[in-house]
């Protein structure tokens, strides 16, 4: 059974993989400028108003442009990594605020907005305005496959949209930066001519001249274990009127003359391009988890290298204790592998971002694997480290008090458990349609699972959900096998790239 995500491969002590992963961007002058910009962020010690003000200044500086996600994605990802290096000190609040602003809000406008929306983005950055991303709801969101209960209706008579939350279950939930944001990208189910045409993205003013717009109500989600320098809002829309220009209309629009829904590019759904934000977000989350782990281990080793211990002969330091020494070596080797794996994902995704195309399915699966492994293995390694350093882990400033940063990473941009279930379900469906793939372990498990599911359905009168639930452990085990295979393939490619760079 899948206990500790058995996806890491044999150690590679001398492959130079870490060198490869950090060399995606060699923009030293820019990196120094960015480090200077974020060096004064106060993080966990400040209020969310102070944190928001800091992001306004950073965004307004233009050191990292909104368009870098498309035009210079290496800077976009490097900015996330550099900021995440400080996460054991800052906590998760500012990093989440930052990625919501640059990736989810601005990135969505960049991906599916028209020319007028791109001009708006320039003004948002110039003015130091902040944006939020209103997707998740109390009863819907990323985990439900981007389903939303919020409704938006085109009114052809008044030539505008009517935005409404259909009951408490459709309230936007956990919206980071929602209590201070000036603008919001809102995901809502679009109705045209009395019919739903699915979720679409709209950009709206959340505040005007500092005041909340009419018919929008906000509620603070309350205190959290960490990250209280980040505001999280529950948002309710009560018949909010939005202008025609609110619709992000690069790929779909409503014709003002006829009142009909128009697909502007055949075969390209708006939600598919919005999904790009999940892919770039998952890469950034994976890198953030790895940076948190790296920094926490570095801080702890600096302590343990100088912490003397009693011994019958001499005074060894804590770092020399066998189990801790072995843990440092293990996390270094496993970290090198994950750095290389995630770097390959970043490289491939960056090409898609620059060309404004959807990533292939094999890449989206690899990105999901990278996110799951980076986060879960970081949680595992950091927890093990905490057990080995005694009361030091209880001290404020040690970094251990911010370990829920990794918990935030686990459910960000798609809960890791949900991603694993989807991975296993997709693999099972391929087996059902095409038969054995050649991977004996996966094929054997698929065969056993399908037989068990059918037997359970025969026993319980055809209840498919109950039959699937009875095999939940096997689903996670199958996902572990898939992740091992995908990781191995991408690490081989990373090794080839590393070898080519040193040749």
Buried (B, 14 or more C-beta within 10 A) or exposed (E): EBEEBEBBBEBBEEBBBBBBBEBBBEBEEBBEEBBEBBEEBBBBEBEBEEBBBBBBEBBBBEBBBBBBBBEBBBBBBBBBBBBBBBBBBBBBBBBBBBBBBBBBBBBBBBBBBBEEBBEBBEEBBEEBBBBBBBBBBBBBBBBEEBBBBBBBBBEBEEEBBBBBBEEEEBBBBBBBBBBBBBBBBBBBBBBBEEEEBBBBBBBBBBBEEEEEBEEBEBBEBEEBEBBBBBBBBBBBBEEBBBEBBBBBBBBBBBEEEEBEBEEEEEEBBBBBBBBBBBBBBBBBBBBBBBBBBBBBBEBBBEBBEEBEEEEEEEEEBBBBBEEBBEBBEBBBBBBBBBBBBBBBBBBBBBEBBEEEEBBEEEBBBBBBBBBBBBBBBBBBBBEBBBEBBEEBBEEEEBBBBBBBBBBBBBBBBBBBBBBBBBBBBBBBEEBEEEEEEEBEEBBEBBEEBBEBBEEBBEEEEEEEEBBBEBBEEBBBBBBBBBBBBBBEBBBEBBBEBBEEEEE
